[in-house]
Amino acid sequence: MSSSKVKVGSICLLSYAIGVLLSPYLLPADFITVNYIAPFFHDDKLAQQQQQQSLLATTNNDAAVLNDGDDESDDGDEEVEPKVFKYAAPYAHIIGEEDDPFLNVDIVLHRNGEPDPCSRQMQTQTQQQQKQELDDYDGFGMTFTLLGKIAERFGIISTSTTKQPKDETTTTAKESSSARSPLSQSILRSAEHFTKPLSFNSKYDLDAVLTHAFASITPSSLFHNNNNDPSSSSCGPTWDEDDPHYLDQVNEHSNSHSTISTSFSSLIKYCDMGIDRTPIQPDHNKLVRLGGQVKSLPCTFHTREGVRVDSLNMLVDLARGVELLGRKKGDGGECGVDNQDNDATLVDLARGVELLGRKKGDGGECGVDNQDNDATCTAASSSNDSNDNVRNELHLYAVSAGRVFMFAPKYIGEIFQLPHVQGPRNLPVSLQVMSLKPRVFDIYNFFDRAESAAIVDKALKETSDTHKMKRSSTGASGYNLNSKRTSENGFDTHGKEAQVVKRRCMHILGFDEYEESLTDGLQVLRYNKTTGYFPHLDWIDDPRKREEHNFDSAGVGSNRFATILLYMSDLDAGDGGETLFSHGWPVGQAEEDHVELDDAIDALRASGDVEGILKRESWEETMVARCRTRLAVRPHSSRAVLFYSQHPDGTVDPSSLHGGCPVITDQPKWAANLWAWNSIRGGFPGSPVNQHVVEKNRAATKSPENDLQKNAKFINTKSDERMRHAQLFFQDTFWGKYGFDDPPLGVNTFKGHKWHVQVDGEVVKSFTIGNEKRQEFHI
C-alpha cells in the first residue's frame, strides 16, 4: 500500500513539474486573470474589475482618437514605466494635496441655452474604493487576485518590471490618481495631450483641457448616459443628423486607410461645429485647439448665471461652494453669501453655483422659492435626509466655439441672481423669466433714474446729423422711413452713461471682456401720442445676400442675437406704449383665458379708449388690441427687459417678433435699447462679408457700407516720459489705458468726434476725427 502511494505521489510530482515547465509555452502569460477565469467563475468583484479594464482600454483608444493617433503606442515586449503626470504638481498646488474638491460633487453638463442636462459626472466610487482598485491594478490589465499572486509566486508573472525608485520631484499616475476624483484624473490625463505649455490660470488653456476631459471616458465612467457610450451622449451637435459633421468625414478618410474604426466624442462635435458654422470672434486666434491633426476647437464653459469659468481656481471655488451654499442658516450663514463678508471666494461661489441638492427618487432641489424669492435649500439641508441621499451638483453650460452664452430658463418666474454684475448704487441685479417662447426676462436694478435722465438729456442736446433725434428708420443699410414705424430716435455711442450701461449689458449677457465690435450704440427712442412700431424682428434678414455684410448668423455671419430694452418714463395701465411680444401670452394666464384678436378689437372699441385717437381698422388700433391680450411689457422708469432674437446655434428665433404699442396719452414714452451681436458687426475690422457683393460694389466704385464711420487707432510712441501713464477719453468718458505698457487702442468713431489724452486728471492733448476712413494718432 505504501509503495502504491509513493508511485502515485511520484507521478503527480512529475506531472506538476512538466506542467510548470511547459505552461509558459502553451498558455498566455495573463491566463490567471479575470479575462480568462471570468467565463468559468461568476464573481461580482471580478466582473466589476473586468468592466473597469474594458473602460480603461476604451479611454486609451478615445484619447488616441482625440489626437488622431499621434500618441506613440507602447511596445508590449518593452518594460513599462509608471505614468508621470506633467501637471500633477501645479494641479495639486491649486486644488490641494489631499482634499479634492470634486470628490463629492457631480459635474452636470448642459448645452448652451438648454435647462436640461446632456451629461452628468457621477461619483460612483468612494475614494477608498478607487484607491483599492488602483492598488490592485498594475497598468497591464493584470489584477492581483489570489490566483494572480500564486502565479507570481511560481514565476509565471512578475511585477518587478514596474517597480521604479520613487522620484521626489514627480508624481506617478497611480499616486496622484489614488486620491483624486474621476474629473481630476481626466483633467490630468487630458493635459498630457497638449504639446504647448499649459497654464491652469489661462482661460484658453482651460477651455481646451476641460473640453478634452469632458469628452473622454475614464475608468470610473466619468459621464453617464443611457448606455455609458460617449457617442450616444446628448451633448452632440444640435442640427439634423442627416447633415454630416466634418469630423465624420475625417473618420471616413481615416478608416479608408486603416483597419481600426475611429469615432469622435459627440461633445467634440458640438464644441467644434466646423468652419461653415463657426463665426470668428475677436479672440479667435487665442483659442487653444485640441491635439492631433484635426486640431478641433474647444467649448467655453459658463455657470448658470453666465459667468465664464476662466481658471482652475474658479472651478475649484465653485465646486467647494456647492456644500457651502447648502448650509443651514444656523450653521454659518444663509444659503448664499453674507453681504458683510467680502471674501473673494464666496463671491465666486455665489455668482455661479447652482446647488440642486437633489434627493434620489424625488428630484427635490435647492432652488428659488417662488413665493418669497429666497433660497430654501430644503433638499440639501434637511435633517431627515442622510448624506447618502443627497447629491451635490455643479452645473456647467458648454458653449460651442464661435458662439455666445445664452441663459437657459426652465419655467416662468425662475430667477437668476447676478451678484457678479455691478448695478447702480451696488444694488443686487437679477433676472426673472417672463416667457419661455420667446425667451423674455425682466431685469431688476439694471439702471436707475439718474442714468436714465442723463441719457435722455444727452440725446436731446446731440447735434450730429448721424446721432441726433429724428424720425426712426428701418433696414439693414441707409436711412429708410417706414410708415409703420412712427417713433423718433437718436444714438449715443460714446457718452459717459451710455458706456457704463453698454458694459453692464454685455456683462449680464455673459461676456467676460467688453468688445465694442459686438454692440451697436445705445439707441434712444421717443414715442409721442399715436406713435408706435409694427411687430418686427431685431434680427436683420438678408436671404439673398445682397448686402456687403454677412448676416447669416447660423453660418459664419453676424447678426443681433440679444436686445436689452431700457424704459425711461412712467406710463399707467391704459396709456399704451407697451412692448408687445406677438407670440407670447400674459404671465400666469391660463390657456382657456386667452383672447383671440377679433374679440380683442371688439373689446377695445367697446371701451372707447382710442375713440378719436386712432383710426378704425388701422395697424395702430390692431396693435393696441394685441397689447391688451398678448404678452406686453408696460414701461416704468428704470425698468429693463432682455430678450433673444437667435437660438444658441445662431438660427433666428421667429417667436421674438415684437413691436412698440402706440402711445394713447399726451405723455411721451422715452426708451432706449442696446443690440448685442453674436460676432463682429459691420464696420469693424474682421466682420464677416459676402465677398461677391464686396467685389461687385468695388467694381462699380460704390463706397463701402458704414462709410460715415471712421476707424481710429491711438498709439503711444513712448517718446515722451509725461505720457508713461496716459489715459484716453472720449469727451469726458474714460475709454482705456494709453500708457507705455498698454497696447494701441482701436475704436470706431465718427467725423468731428473729439478724443482727449489725460495725465493725472488733466487734458494734455486732444484729437479731432477727420474725413479719412482710417486714421492714426500718436503721442
ABEGO torsion letter per residue (X at the ends): XAAAAAAAAAAAAAAAAAAAAAAAAABBAAABBAAAAAAABBBAAAAAAAAAAAAAAAAAAAAAAAAGGABBBBBAABBBBBBBBAAAAAAAAAAEAABBAAAABBBBBBBBGBABBABBBBBABBAAAAAAAAAABAGAGBBBBAAAAAAAAAGABBAAAABBBBBAABBBAAAAAAABBAAAAAAAAAAAABABBBBAABAAAAAAAAAAAAABBBAAGABBBAAGBAAABAABBABBAABBBAAAAAAAAAAAABABBBBBBAAAAAABAEAAABBBBAAAAABBBBBEAAGBBBBBBBBAAGBBBABAAAAAAAAAAAAAAABBAAAGEBBEBBAABABAAAAAAAAABBBAGBBBGAGBBBBBBAAAGBBAGAAAABAABBAAABBBBBBBBBBBBGBBBBBBBABBGBBBBBAABBBBGGBBBBBBBABAOBBBBBBBGABBAAAAAAAAAAAAABABAAABBBBBBBEABEBBBBAABABBBBBBAABAAAAAAAAAAAAAAGBABBBAAABBBBBBBBBBBGBBBBBBBABBBBAAGABABBABAABABBBBABBBBBBABBBBBGAEGBBBBAABBBBGBBAAABBBAAAAAAAAAAAGAABGABBBGBAAAAAAAAAAABBBBBBBBGBBBBBBABBAAGBBBAAABBBBBBBABABBBBBBBBBBBABBBBGBBGBBBBAAAAAAAAAAGBBBBGAABBBBBBBBAGABAAAAABBBBBEABBAEBABAABBBBBBBBBBGBBBBBBBGGBBABBBBBBABABBBBBX
